[in-house]
Amino acid sequence: MCGIYGSIDLREPGRPPRELLDRMSRSLVHRGPDDSGAYFGRGVALGMRRLSIIDLSTGHQPLCNEDETVWVVLNGEIYNFQQLRDRLQRAGHHFKTNSDTEVIVHLYEEDGLDFVKSLRGMFGLALWDTKRARCVIARDRLGKKPLYVWRGPDRILFASEVKAILQDDAVPRRMNRSALPSYLALGYVPAPQTLFEGIDKLLPAGILVVEKGQVTETEYWDVRFDQVEDHPESYWVEQVREKFLESVKIRLVSDVPLGAFLSGGIDSSAVVAAMANLTGRAVKTYSIGFAGKDKFYNELPYAEMIAKRYSTDHHEIIVRPDVVELLPRLLWHLDEPIADSAFVTTYLVSKLARESVTVILSGVGGDELFGGYRRYLGDNLMRYYGKLPESMRKRLLPALFSRLPQDRNSSWKNLFRYANGFVRSAVLPPAERYMSYVTVFSADMQNSLLTDAFDQNCLATLQKYFSRVSKADTLHQNIYVDLKTSLPDDLLLLTDKASMAASIECRAPFMDHELVELSSRIPSNLKVRGMQMKYLLKKAFAPWLPDQILHRSKRGFGAPVGSWLRDQLDPLLSETLSPERIRLRGLFNPVAVEKLVADHRAELADHTDHLLALICLELWCQIYLDKPVRVAESENCALPAT
């Protein structure tokens, strides 16, 4: 696990300035506190920060081939590197390390630009071919590792994090106003855009090639959902269990201690169960909980149930509202504002785990693959809802649910919140209905909120992905769009940034592309059966997990921010979203923001996501736009300038 960065000249090849590469390196020290390295060629520079995981003694990067004509830096892990190494040695290649990174240079020599298609893992990489004067930048299929690109008139800068690119004074520090509606609508900015003007994210499965001043960008992989296979349920249960075990097994390769996040949900519990079954040793597990009136979010009893069942070496922490003090640090690490409180909990549990391990396994991705979100129930609910009288569907129920109190800290109020969202979206086409489920600020809310008119093209972005899977059923269309947007640009991004902020590597077995391809062939009615989500996954994991885990109500991996904003975090709310500050920023109507705050405080509506999105945006503006970003000088000391 590392952070990579570099510079490529587009016109007259020169020697990139070493002082710039040094600053880029220091800004990423948290991603690789163990080692650093750089390669300088004519018109190109590649650099890396290393968190040593495999081949601790000789895995220093950049690495090259035998005659030093191909160089590479890698952020991530290649899980099938041993098989690739065997194949390449049989082809006559010689290796000087035991690193997974070295297979890339020889694989490129054999397969050219198709080398990425043989890699099974998570990665952001950059490769320099001196003979062709060609630089190749590539990202893993599902976007587990981030990679940012700035294209200037004379050169390209790339890095695992935006803050490294911003070390160059030629890069403007301006908000990408065209991406603001997407951020407000989704709580994140979908790739390729970011909220920084001129800085893009390389798409998942993206490969960017710069050769003799010419730049091309393509996608080398996609997943199909229109080739569902008809097999007995027992066949799919066995296939899923076998592939999941394989996915966990290849992620246990490490020369340093590893453990697992354990939330007490199905996905993380299955990861722990698989690790215990595969290793026969006590797994180190790490959980996070809440006390007092925040117990609605507390999952520690369920995590303890799994910890006892598998005799794990279990560690826990209780989260309190004073974590607000972490927000500036965490937003600095995130690079981009994300309206998802999971970045707080992910960082805290990563920090806890880093005290005893360097690699952690996570259950992220199971919901997207196997139908674990309530929004996936939409089609099945519509079959019943459509039988109600029209007057009840169009007038009575929408009016009723809009008047009921809504809040995530109460089972009933949370149910009212979901019901209100469903009845308001029931009449919409599939793409618009999906959009209504995932929307933070609706188009109407944005119109009342924003001081300037913006082209709200977020639905068009999602519609692009819906059109790719138009032949699939509605559930698989929704899953595909999640895999292309919210998963890489929200969940996987915050997982990477929050874990790397604690200098720990996070691996996600559910995000193995072979498991994703397998899941795409499974019929929808085995993923969501009636009102039961994750039907097949529960069948597959039933031998490992107790019924209390398999059939309990779903909880997210976030924090009770909504209740905190009404209580302990009210001063933060008042400060960051004060009318004076809103006017000074000039983006939003202060009256509209004041109403959101007042309605949330009075529990007339649950505006947790809205307020968190605005708070994170304001703090991000202060950190990245209002002040220069200070380079980190030592491990985990990275903070915005004050």
C-alpha positions as CSV (number, residue, x, y, z in Angstrom):
1,M,0.0,0.0,0.0
2,C,1.4,3.3,-1.0
3,G,0.8,6.7,-2.4
4,I,2.0,7.4,-5.9
5,Y,2.5,10.7,-7.8
6,G,4.3,12.0,-10.8
7,S,4.7,14.5,-13.7
8,I,4.7,14.0,-17.4
9,D,5.8,16.6,-20.0
10,L,3.5,17.0,-23.0
11,R,5.7,19.2,-25.2
12,E,9.4,19.6,-24.7
13,P,10.7,16.8,-22.5
14,G,12.7,18.1,-19.6
15,R,13.7,17.2,-16.1
16,P,10.8,17.6,-13.7
17,P,11.8,19.7,-10.7
18,R,13.0,17.5,-7.8
19,E,11.7,20.1,-5.2
20,L,8.1,19.6,-6.6
21,L,8.4,15.8,-6.3
22,D,9.8,16.2,-2.8
23,R,6.8,18.3,-1.7
24,M,4.4,15.8,-3.4
25,S,6.1,13.0,-1.5
26,R,5.8,14.7,1.9
27,S,2.2,15.5,1.4
28,L,1.5,11.7,1.2
29,V,3.6,10.6,4.1
30,H,0.6,9.1,5.9
31,R,0.0,6.7,2.9
32,G,3.6,5.4,3.2
33,P,5.5,6.1,6.3
34,D,8.0,3.3,5.8
35,D,9.8,4.2,2.6
36,S,9.9,6.5,-0.4
37,G,11.5,6.6,-3.8
38,A,11.5,8.4,-7.2
39,Y,12.5,7.9,-10.8
40,F,13.5,10.8,-13.0
41,G,13.7,10.4,-16.7
42,R,13.5,12.7,-19.7
43,G,10.1,14.3,-19.5
44,V,8.8,12.1,-16.7
45,A,9.1,11.6,-13.0
46,L,7.5,8.8,-10.9
47,G,7.4,8.8,-7.1
48,M,5.9,6.8,-4.3
49,R,5.4,6.5,-0.6
50,R,5.5,3.0,0.8
51,L,3.6,1.2,3.6
52,S,5.5,-2.1,3.6
53,I,3.2,-5.1,3.4
54,I,4.9,-7.7,1.1
55,D,8.7,-8.2,0.6
56,L,9.6,-5.8,3.4
57,S,13.4,-5.9,2.7
58,T,13.6,-5.7,-1.2
59,G,10.3,-4.2,-2.3
60,H,11.5,-0.6,-2.7
61,Q,9.9,1.3,-5.5
62,P,10.1,2.4,-8.3
63,L,10.9,-1.0,-9.8
64,C,12.2,-1.8,-13.3
65,N,12.8,-4.6,-15.7
66,E,16.1,-6.2,-16.4
67,D,17.5,-3.5,-18.7
68,E,15.9,-0.6,-16.9
69,T,13.7,0.4,-19.9
70,V,10.4,0.0,-18.0
71,W,9.7,1.5,-14.6
72,V,6.6,1.3,-12.4
73,V,5.1,2.6,-9.1
74,L,2.1,0.9,-7.5
75,N,-0.4,1.8,-4.9
76,G,-2.3,-1.3,-3.8
77,E,-1.9,-5.0,-3.9
78,I,-1.8,-7.6,-6.7
79,Y,-3.3,-10.7,-5.2
80,N,-2.5,-13.1,-8.0
81,F,1.2,-12.0,-8.3
82,Q,2.6,-15.4,-7.5
83,Q,0.7,-17.0,-10.4
84,L,1.7,-14.2,-12.7
85,R,5.3,-14.5,-11.5
86,D,5.4,-18.2,-12.3
87,R,4.0,-17.6,-15.8
88,L,6.6,-14.8,-16.5
89,Q,9.5,-16.8,-15.2
90,R,8.6,-19.6,-17.6
91,A,8.6,-17.0,-20.4
92,G,12.2,-16.2,-19.5
93,H,11.9,-13.1,-17.2
94,H,14.2,-12.7,-14.3
95,F,13.1,-11.2,-10.9
96,K,15.2,-9.4,-8.4
97,T,12.6,-9.0,-5.7
98,N,9.7,-11.0,-4.2
99,S,7.4,-8.0,-4.6
100,D,4.0,-8.0,-6.3
101,T,4.9,-4.8,-8.0
102,E,7.7,-6.3,-10.1
103,V,5.3,-8.6,-12.0
104,I,3.8,-5.5,-13.6
105,V,6.9,-4.4,-15.6
106,H,7.4,-7.9,-17.0
107,L,3.7,-8.4,-17.7
108,Y,3.7,-5.1,-19.6
109,E,6.7,-6.4,-21.7
110,E,4.7,-9.6,-22.5
111,D,1.2,-8.2,-23.0
112,G,1.6,-4.5,-23.8
113,L,-1.3,-2.3,-22.7
114,D,-3.4,-5.4,-22.1
115,F,-1.3,-6.2,-19.0
116,V,-3.9,-4.6,-16.7
117,K,-6.5,-7.3,-17.7
118,S,-4.4,-10.0,-16.0
119,L,-4.2,-8.1,-12.6
120,R,-6.4,-9.3,-9.8
121,G,-6.3,-6.8,-7.0
122,M,-6.7,-3.1,-6.0
123,F,-4.3,-0.7,-7.6
124,G,-3.5,2.8,-8.9
125,L,-0.3,2.5,-10.9
126,A,2.0,4.5,-13.2
127,L,4.4,2.9,-15.7
128,W,7.1,4.5,-17.9
129,D,8.3,2.9,-21.1
130,T,11.6,4.7,-22.0
131,K,11.8,3.1,-25.5
132,R,8.3,4.3,-26.6
133,A,8.4,7.5,-24.4
134,R,5.1,6.2,-23.1
135,C,3.5,6.7,-19.7
136,V,0.6,4.5,-18.6
137,I,-1.6,5.4,-15.7
138,A,-4.2,2.8,-14.6
139,R,-6.8,2.2,-11.9
140,D,-8.3,-1.1,-10.7
141,R,-11.6,-2.3,-12.1
142,L,-13.9,-1.2,-9.2
143,G,-12.1,1.9,-8.1
144,K,-10.8,0.7,-4.8
145,K,-7.6,2.8,-5.1
146,P,-8.0,6.5,-6.0
147,L,-6.0,8.3,-8.8
148,Y,-6.3,12.0,-9.7
149,V,-5.1,13.7,-12.8
150,W,-4.5,17.4,-13.6
151,R,-3.9,18.3,-17.3
152,G,-2.0,21.5,-17.8
153,P,-1.0,23.0,-21.2
154,D,2.5,21.6,-21.0
155,R,2.3,18.7,-18.6
156,I,0.2,16.3,-16.6
157,L,0.4,15.7,-12.9
158,F,-1.1,12.6,-11.2
159,A,-1.3,11.4,-7.6
160,S,-3.2,9.1,-5.3
161,E,-4.5,12.3,-3.5
162,V,-5.3,15.8,-4.7
163,K,-3.2,17.4,-2.0
164,A,-0.1,16.1,-3.8
165,I,-1.1,17.8,-7.1
166,L,-1.8,21.0,-5.2
167,Q,1.9,21.2,-4.2
168,D,2.4,22.7,-7.7
169,D,1.7,26.4,-7.6
170,A,0.6,26.3,-11.3
171,V,-2.5,24.3,-10.3
172,P,-5.4,26.7,-9.5
173,R,-7.2,26.3,-6.2
174,R,-10.7,27.0,-7.4
175,M,-14.0,25.3,-6.9
176,N,-15.4,23.4,-9.9
177,R,-18.8,25.1,-9.9
178,S,-20.2,22.7,-12.5
179,A,-19.7,19.8,-10.1
180,L,-21.5,21.6,-7.2
181,P,-25.0,20.4,-8.1
182,S,-23.8,16.8,-8.3
183,Y,-22.2,17.2,-4.8
184,L,-25.5,18.6,-3.4
185,A,-27.6,16.0,-5.1
186,L,-25.5,12.9,-4.2
187,G,-23.3,13.9,-1.3
188,Y,-20.2,13.2,-3.4
189,V,-19.0,14.1,-6.9
190,P,-19.1,11.2,-9.4
191,A,-16.0,10.5,-11.5
192,P,-14.4,11.8,-13.6
193,Q,-15.2,15.2,-12.0
194,T,-14.0,16.5,-8.6
195,L,-14.9,19.6,-6.8
196,F,-11.5,21.0,-7.8
197,E,-11.4,22.9,-11.1
198,G,-9.2,21.2,-13.6
199,I,-8.5,18.1,-11.5
200,D,-10.3,14.8,-12.5
201,K,-10.5,11.3,-11.1
202,L,-9.4,8.6,-13.4
203,L,-12.5,6.3,-13.9
204,P,-12.5,2.8,-12.3
205,A,-11.0,0.4,-14.9
206,G,-9.6,3.5,-16.5
207,I,-6.2,3.5,-18.4
208,L,-4.7,6.8,-19.5
209,V,-1.8,6.6,-22.0
210,V,0.5,9.6,-22.7
211,E,2.7,8.9,-25.7
212,K,4.8,11.5,-27.5
213,G,2.5,14.3,-26.3
214,Q,-0.8,12.5,-27.3
215,V,-3.2,11.5,-24.5
216,T,-5.8,8.7,-24.8
217,E,-8.1,7.4,-22.1
218,T,-10.2,4.2,-22.2
219,E,-11.9,1.7,-19.9
220,Y,-10.5,-1.8,-20.0
221,W,-13.3,-3.7,-18.1
222,D,-17.0,-3.6,-17.4
223,V,-19.5,-6.0,-15.9
224,R,-22.6,-7.3,-17.6
225,F,-26.0,-7.7,-16.0
226,D,-27.9,-9.0,-19.0
227,Q,-26.5,-12.5,-19.0
228,V,-28.2,-14.0,-16.0
229,E,-27.9,-17.8,-15.8
230,D,-30.6,-20.2,-14.8
231,H,-29.3,-22.7,-12.1
232,P,-30.8,-24.2,-9.0
233,E,-30.5,-22.1,-5.8
234,S,-28.2,-24.7,-4.3
235,Y,-25.8,-24.2,-7.2
236,W,-25.5,-20.5,-6.6
237,V,-25.2,-21.0,-2.8
238,E,-22.1,-23.2,-3.4
239,Q,-20.6,-20.9,-6.0
240,V,-20.9,-17.8,-3.9
241,R,-19.5,-19.5,-0.8
242,E,-16.6,-21.0,-2.7
243,K,-15.7,-17.8,-4.5
244,F,-16.0,-15.7,-1.4
245,L,-13.6,-18.0,0.5
246,E,-11.2,-17.8,-2.4
247,S,-11.5,-14.0,-2.3
248,V,-10.7,-13.9,1.4
249,K,-7.9,-16.4,1.1
250,I,-5.9,-14.4,-1.5
251,R,-6.3,-11.3,0.7
252,L,-4.6,-13.0,3.6
253,V,-1.2,-12.9,1.9
254,S,0.9,-10.5,4.0
255,D,4.3,-10.2,5.6
256,V,2.8,-8.0,8.4
257,P,0.0,-8.6,11.0
258,L,-3.6,-8.4,9.7
259,G,-7.1,-8.2,11.2
260,A,-10.7,-7.4,10.4
261,F,-13.3,-4.7,10.9
262,L,-16.3,-6.3,12.7
263,S,-19.5,-4.2,12.7
264,G,-21.9,-7.1,13.6
265,G,-23.5,-7.0,10.1
266,I,-23.7,-9.9,7.7
267,D,-20.8,-8.8,5.5
268,S,-18.1,-8.1,8.1
269,S,-19.2,-11.1,10.2
270,A,-18.8,-13.4,7.1
271,V,-15.3,-12.0,6.5
272,V,-14.3,-12.8,10.1
273,A,-15.8,-16.3,9.8
274,A,-14.0,-17.0,6.6
275,M,-10.7,-15.7,8.0
276,A,-11.1,-18.0,11.1
277,N,-12.0,-21.0,9.0
278,L,-9.1,-20.5,6.6
279,T,-6.4,-19.7,9.1
280,G,-7.4,-21.7,12.2
281,R,-6.1,-18.9,14.3
282,A,-7.7,-16.2,16.5
283,V,-8.5,-13.3,14.2
284,K,-7.8,-9.8,15.5
285,T,-11.2,-7.9,15.2
286,Y,-12.0,-4.3,15.8
287,S,-15.5,-2.7,16.4
288,I,-17.0,0.7,17.1
289,G,-20.0,1.5,19.3
290,F,-22.1,4.2,20.8
291,A,-23.5,4.7,24.3
292,G,-26.3,6.6,26.0
293,K,-29.0,7.9,23.8
294,D,-27.0,7.0,20.8
295,K,-27.5,3.3,21.4
296,F,-29.8,3.1,18.4
297,Y,-26.6,3.0,16.3
298,N,-24.8,0.7,18.6
299,E,-23.9,-2.7,17.1
300,L,-21.3,-3.9,19.7
301,P,-23.6,-6.7,21.1
302,Y,-23.8,-8.2,17.6
303,A,-20.0,-7.8,17.0
304,E,-19.4,-9.5,20.4
305,M,-21.6,-12.4,19.4
306,I,-19.3,-13.1,16.4
307,A,-16.2,-12.4,18.4
308,K,-17.2,-15.1,20.9
309,R,-18.3,-17.6,18.3
310,Y,-14.9,-17.4,16.6
311,S,-12.8,-16.7,19.7
312,T,-11.3,-13.6,18.1
313,D,-8.8,-11.2,19.7
314,H,-11.5,-8.5,20.0
315,H,-11.0,-4.7,20.5
316,E,-13.7,-2.0,20.9
317,I,-14.0,1.7,21.2
318,I,-17.0,3.9,22.1
319,V,-17.5,7.0,19.9
320,R,-18.6,10.3,21.4
321,P,-19.6,13.6,19.8
322,D,-16.3,15.2,20.5
323,V,-15.1,13.6,17.3
324,V,-16.1,16.8,15.7
325,E,-12.6,18.0,16.5
326,L,-11.5,15.5,13.9
327,L,-13.5,16.9,11.0
328,P,-10.9,19.4,9.7
329,R,-8.2,16.7,9.8
330,L,-10.4,14.1,8.1
331,L,-11.6,16.5,5.4
332,W,-8.0,17.3,4.7
333,H,-7.4,13.6,4.2
334,L,-10.5,13.0,2.1
335,D,-9.5,15.7,-0.4
336,E,-13.1,15.9,-1.5
337,P,-16.1,16.7,0.8
338,I,-18.4,13.6,1.3
339,A,-21.8,13.8,3.1
340,D,-21.3,10.4,4.7
341,S,-20.5,10.1,8.4
342,A,-18.9,6.7,7.8
343,F,-15.6,8.5,7.1
344,V,-15.5,9.4,10.8
345,T,-16.2,5.9,12.1
346,T,-13.9,4.3,9.5
347,Y,-11.0,6.5,10.6
348,L,-11.6,5.8,14.3
349,V,-11.7,2.0,13.9
350,S,-8.7,2.2,11.5
351,K,-6.8,4.1,14.1
352,L,-7.7,1.5,16.8
353,A,-6.6,-1.3,14.5
354,R,-3.3,0.3,13.6
355,E,-2.2,-0.1,17.2
356,S,-1.7,-3.8,16.5
357,V,-2.0,-4.6,12.8
358,T,-1.0,-3.1,9.4
359,V,-3.6,-4.7,7.2
360,I,-7.3,-4.9,7.8
361,L,-10.1,-6.7,5.9
362,S,-13.5,-5.0,5.5
363,G,-17.0,-6.1,4.4
364,V,-17.6,-3.1,2.2
365,G,-19.4,-3.9,-1.1
366,G,-21.6,-6.8,0.0
367,D,-24.8,-4.7,-0.1
368,E,-24.1,-3.5,-3.7
369,L,-23.5,-7.1,-5.0
370,F,-26.2,-9.0,-3.3
371,G,-29.1,-6.6,-2.8
372,G,-28.6,-5.1,0.7
373,Y,-30.1,-1.6,0.4
374,R,-33.7,-0.7,1.1
375,R,-33.9,1.1,-2.2
376,Y,-33.5,-2.3,-3.9
377,L,-37.0,-3.2,-2.4
378,G,-38.7,-0.6,-4.7
379,D,-40.0,-2.9,-7.4
380,N,-41.4,-5.4,-5.0
381,L,-43.0,-2.7,-2.9
382,M,-44.6,-1.3,-6.0
383,R,-46.5,-4.5,-6.7
384,Y,-48.3,-4.0,-3.4
385,Y,-48.5,-0.3,-3.4
386,G,-50.0,-0.2,-6.9
387,K,-53.1,-2.0,-5.7
388,L,-54.0,0.8,-3.3
389,P,-56.7,3.3,-4.4
390,E,-55.3,6.2,-6.5
391,S,-56.5,8.8,-4.1
392,M,-54.6,7.1,-1.3
393,R,-51.4,6.9,-3.3
394,K,-51.4,10.4,-4.7
395,R,-52.8,12.5,-1.9
396,L,-53.5,10.8,1.5
397,L,-50.3,8.9,2.1
398,P,-47.9,11.6,0.8
399,A,-49.7,14.2,3.0
400,L,-49.7,11.8,6.0
401,F,-46.0,10.8,5.9
402,S,-44.9,14.4,5.3
403,R,-46.4,15.4,8.6
404,L,-45.0,12.6,10.7
405,P,-41.7,13.1,12.7
406,Q,-38.6,11.7,10.9
407,D,-35.3,10.9,12.5
408,R,-32.7,8.0,12.2
409,N,-32.3,7.7,15.9
410,S,-35.7,6.0,16.3
411,S,-36.9,2.9,14.6
412,W,-40.4,4.3,14.0
413,K,-39.2,7.7,12.9
414,N,-36.7,6.1,10.6
415,L,-39.5,4.0,9.1
416,F,-41.5,7.1,8.5
417,R,-38.5,8.7,6.8
418,Y,-38.2,5.8,4.4
419,A,-42.0,5.6,3.8
420,N,-42.1,9.3,3.0
421,G,-39.3,8.9,0.4
422,F,-41.0,5.9,-1.2
423,V,-44.5,7.3,-1.6
424,R,-43.1,10.5,-3.2
425,S,-41.0,8.5,-5.7
426,A,-43.5,5.7,-6.5
427,V,-44.9,7.3,-9.6
428,L,-41.5,8.0,-11.2
429,P,-39.7,6.1,-14.0
430,P,-36.9,3.7,-12.7
431,A,-33.9,6.1,-13.2
432,E,-35.8,9.0,-11.6
433,R,-37.0,6.7,-8.8
434,Y,-33.5,5.5,-8.1
435,M,-32.3,9.2,-8.1
436,S,-35.0,10.0,-5.5
437,Y,-33.7,7.3,-3.2
438,V,-30.1,8.5,-3.3
439,T,-30.7,12.2,-3.6
440,V,-29.5,14.5,-0.8
441,F,-30.7,17.8,-2.2
442,S,-33.5,17.5,-4.7
443,A,-33.7,19.8,-7.7
444,D,-36.4,21.9,-6.0
445,M,-34.3,22.2,-2.9
446,Q,-31.2,23.2,-4.9
447,N,-33.2,25.9,-6.7
448,S,-34.2,27.5,-3.4
449,L,-30.7,27.0,-1.9
450,L,-28.3,28.1,-4.6
451,T,-27.8,31.8,-5.3
452,D,-26.9,31.2,-8.9
453,A,-28.5,29.0,-11.5
454,F,-26.6,25.8,-12.3
455,D,-27.0,23.1,-14.9
456,Q,-28.2,20.2,-12.7
457,N,-26.9,17.4,-14.9
458,C,-26.6,14.8,-12.2
459,L,-29.5,12.7,-13.5
460,A,-27.8,12.7,-16.9
461,T,-24.7,11.3,-15.3
462,L,-26.7,8.4,-13.7
463,Q,-28.8,8.0,-16.9
464,K,-25.6,7.3,-18.8
465,Y,-25.0,4.2,-16.7
466,F,-28.7,3.2,-16.8
467,S,-28.5,3.2,-20.6
468,R,-25.5,0.8,-20.5
469,V,-27.7,-1.9,-18.8
470,S,-31.1,-1.1,-20.4
471,K,-31.6,-4.8,-21.1
472,A,-31.2,-5.8,-17.5
473,D,-34.1,-5.8,-14.9
474,T,-34.6,-2.9,-12.6
475,L,-32.7,-4.3,-9.6
476,H,-29.7,-5.1,-11.7
477,Q,-29.8,-1.6,-13.3
478,N,-29.8,-0.1,-9.8
479,I,-26.9,-2.3,-8.7
480,Y,-24.9,-1.5,-11.8
481,V,-25.3,2.3,-11.2
482,D,-24.2,1.9,-7.6
483,L,-21.1,0.0,-8.7
484,K,-20.2,2.8,-11.1
485,T,-21.0,5.8,-8.8
486,S,-21.7,5.7,-5.1
487,L,-19.5,2.7,-4.4
488,P,-16.2,4.0,-5.9
489,D,-16.8,7.7,-5.3
490,D,-18.3,7.5,-1.8
491,L,-17.8,4.2,0.1
492,L,-14.5,3.0,-1.4
493,L,-13.0,6.5,-1.6
494,L,-13.8,7.2,2.1
495,T,-12.6,3.7,3.1
496,D,-9.3,4.3,1.3
497,K,-8.7,7.8,2.6
498,A,-9.8,7.2,6.2
499,S,-7.8,4.0,6.5
500,M,-4.7,5.5,4.9
501,A,-5.1,8.5,7.2
502,A,-4.3,6.0,10.0
503,S,-1.5,4.4,7.8
504,I,-3.3,1.0,7.5
505,E,-4.1,-1.0,4.4
506,C,-7.8,-2.0,4.0
507,R,-8.7,-4.9,1.8
508,A,-12.3,-5.7,0.6
509,P,-13.0,-9.3,-0.3
510,F,-16.5,-8.5,-1.7
511,M,-14.8,-6.2,-4.2
512,D,-12.9,-9.0,-6.0
513,H,-13.8,-8.5,-9.7
514,E,-14.3,-12.3,-10.1
515,L,-16.9,-12.3,-7.3
516,V,-18.5,-9.2,-8.9
517,E,-18.7,-11.0,-12.3
518,L,-20.2,-14.1,-10.6
519,S,-22.9,-12.0,-8.8
520,S,-23.9,-10.3,-12.1
521,R,-25.0,-13.7,-13.4
522,I,-27.2,-14.5,-10.4
523,P,-31.0,-13.9,-10.9
524,S,-32.4,-10.9,-9.1
525,N,-35.0,-12.9,-7.3
526,L,-32.2,-14.7,-5.5
527,K,-30.8,-11.4,-4.2
528,V,-34.1,-9.8,-3.1
529,R,-36.9,-12.3,-2.4
530,G,-40.1,-10.5,-1.5
531,M,-39.1,-8.1,1.3
532,Q,-36.0,-10.1,2.2
533,M,-32.8,-8.4,1.2
534,K,-29.6,-10.5,0.6
535,Y,-31.6,-13.7,0.3
536,L,-28.9,-15.8,-1.4
537,L,-26.1,-14.4,0.7
538,K,-27.9,-15.3,3.9
539,K,-28.3,-18.8,2.5
540,A,-24.6,-19.0,1.6
541,F,-23.4,-17.8,5.0
542,A,-26.0,-19.6,7.2
543,P,-23.5,-22.4,8.2
544,W,-21.2,-19.7,9.6
545,L,-23.5,-17.1,11.2
546,P,-26.3,-17.2,13.8
547,D,-29.8,-16.2,12.9
548,Q,-29.5,-13.1,15.1
549,I,-26.9,-11.8,12.6
550,L,-28.5,-13.1,9.4
551,H,-32.0,-11.6,10.1
552,R,-31.5,-8.5,12.2
553,S,-32.4,-5.0,11.0
554,K,-29.8,-3.3,8.8
555,R,-27.7,-0.5,10.3
556,G,-25.3,1.8,8.4
557,F,-21.7,2.2,9.4
558,G,-22.1,5.9,10.2
559,A,-22.5,8.0,13.3
560,P,-25.6,9.5,14.9
561,V,-24.8,12.9,13.5
562,G,-28.4,13.9,13.2
563,S,-29.0,13.8,17.0
564,W,-25.6,15.2,17.7
565,L,-26.5,18.3,15.6
566,R,-29.5,18.9,17.8
567,D,-27.3,18.6,20.9
568,Q,-23.6,18.5,21.4
569,L,-22.7,19.6,17.9
570,D,-25.1,22.5,17.8
571,P,-22.3,25.0,18.2
572,L,-20.6,23.6,15.1
573,L,-23.8,23.9,13.2
574,S,-24.3,27.5,14.3
575,E,-20.8,28.5,13.5
576,T,-20.3,26.8,10.1
577,L,-23.8,27.6,8.8
578,S,-24.4,31.0,10.3
579,P,-26.1,33.5,8.1
580,E,-23.0,35.7,8.1
581,R,-20.7,32.8,6.9
582,I,-23.2,31.7,4.3
583,R,-23.4,35.2,2.9
584,L,-19.6,35.5,2.9
585,R,-19.2,32.3,1.0
586,G,-21.8,33.5,-1.5
587,L,-23.0,30.1,-2.7
588,F,-26.3,29.7,-0.8
589,N,-29.4,31.6,0.3
590,P,-29.0,32.2,4.0
591,V,-32.8,32.0,4.6
592,A,-33.0,28.6,3.0
593,V,-30.1,27.3,5.1
594,E,-31.7,28.7,8.3
595,K,-34.9,26.9,7.5
596,L,-33.1,23.6,7.1
597,V,-31.4,24.1,10.5
598,A,-34.7,25.1,12.2
599,D,-36.7,22.2,10.9
600,H,-34.0,19.7,11.9
601,R,-33.8,21.1,15.4
602,A,-37.5,20.9,15.8
603,E,-37.6,17.3,14.3
604,L,-40.1,18.5,11.6
605,A,-37.7,16.8,9.1
606,D,-34.5,14.8,9.2
607,H,-32.0,17.0,7.5
608,T,-28.9,15.1,8.7
609,D,-27.6,14.5,5.2
610,H,-28.4,18.1,4.1
611,L,-26.7,19.7,7.0
612,L,-23.7,17.3,7.0
613,A,-23.2,18.1,3.3
614,L,-23.2,21.8,3.9
615,I,-20.9,21.6,6.9
616,C,-18.4,19.5,5.1
617,L,-18.5,21.7,2.1
618,E,-17.9,24.8,4.2
619,L,-15.0,23.2,6.1
620,W,-13.5,21.9,2.8
621,C,-13.6,25.5,1.3
622,Q,-11.8,26.8,4.4
623,I,-9.1,24.1,4.2
624,Y,-8.5,23.9,0.5
625,L,-9.7,27.2,-1.1
626,D,-9.2,29.8,1.6
627,K,-5.7,28.8,2.9
628,P,-2.6,27.1,1.5
629,V,-2.3,23.5,2.3
630,R,0.7,22.8,4.5
631,V,2.9,19.8,3.5
632,A,3.0,17.1,6.2
633,E,6.4,16.8,7.7
634,S,6.0,13.5,9.6
635,E,3.7,10.5,9.9
636,N,0.0,11.4,10.6
637,C,0.7,15.1,11.4
638,A,-1.1,16.4,8.2
639,L,-3.3,19.3,9.1
640,P,-4.6,22.3,7.2
641,A,-2.7,25.5,7.7
642,T,-4.1,27.8,10.4
